[in-house]
Amino acid sequence: MDIVLHLGAHRCATTTLQRMMGQSHAALAARRIAYWGPKRTRSGLFHGLIGQTGTTPPWQVARAQRRIALACAGQAAGGTEQLFVSEENMLGTMRMTLAERVLYPDAGDRVAGFARAMAGHKLTLALSIRSYDTWWASVLAFRLTRGGPLPGRQIAARLAVQPRRWRDVITDLNRALPRARIMVWCHEDMAHRPNQVVDTLTGRRVACAGGAAHLNPMPGIGSLRAYLEDCGHPPGLIRTAAGRFMPFDADQRAVLRALYAEDRAWLARGADGLAIYMPRPAPLDPGGAEHGEGQADDAGKRRLA
């Protein structure tokens, strides 16, 4: 089979895409595509591969890989031509990323562990990236009410200078899986176009249901401040910019956005041959399809830089 591993990243409209795929099994089956989302991957299938790298017993890792290999074999035997797997924790969890204060430090090794269970199949690694200032802000906000660190100035300063970039994550994925195709798009361009993302990743018109509603958004300022106050912490720790939670000051945001712009420019130039960039869609013409769905003929004319 062709297998697409949608790796996320977290806080990049993954839940929106997953809900759309989960509601489109009939449309996917008509194209001989099977979908595994969190309901499947977190119900035991990926147990043993999601935890901390290096701490899971080897026998448990091997057992998980055999379990996944058998599930893949079953899909192929049933006539599935393409398997779409969406699980952002394959890159590493948000909790671990914040604990390390580093952007997915072992992403390559982690994803390679899943890929070993899919040996013999053609792999595409799919990654959405996001501007560092808004990505870290969304991760901090999401994790805060789940036992995450307080979003004070100290952690903001640490995250603003952490050394890893999306380019490093992509490089690590290529180094770990040099035969896999890596496809990358930007959250800012494609978050509201999950249908087009799926069509591009699969190379097929799928006609998925839904996808318009933005799910699992970042908690609002009021709820974050109320949570801190209930926990006995000063609600003033929740700083804002443009009406949204933003832990970084203006100078830090400028640096983080400049680094992200460099990542995007690197991808647009060809990413040194490591990845295929899914560029911002062209504006719709008056005769095109409905807003958000792309032009009627873009399946045959889509260009990837």
Salt bridges, closest charged atoms under 4 A:
GLU81 OE2 - ARG32 NE 3.77
GLU81 OE1 - ARG204 NH2 3.27
GLU87 OE1 - ARG42 NE 2.79
GLU88 OE2 - ARG42 NH2 3.55
ASP106 OD1 - ARG110 NE 3.07
ASP133 OD2 - ARG257 NE 2.71
ASP172 OD2 - ARG164 NH1 2.74
ASP172 OD1 - ARG175 NH1 2.96
ASP189 OD2 - ARG264 NH2 2.67
ASP189 OD1 - ARG280 NH2 3.13
ASP199 OD2 - ARG205 NH1 3.25
ASP272 OD2 - ARG167 NH2 3.24
ASP297 OD2 - LYS301 NZ 3.05
ASP298 OD1 - ARG205 NH2 2.58
ASP298 OD1 - ARG302 NH2 3.96
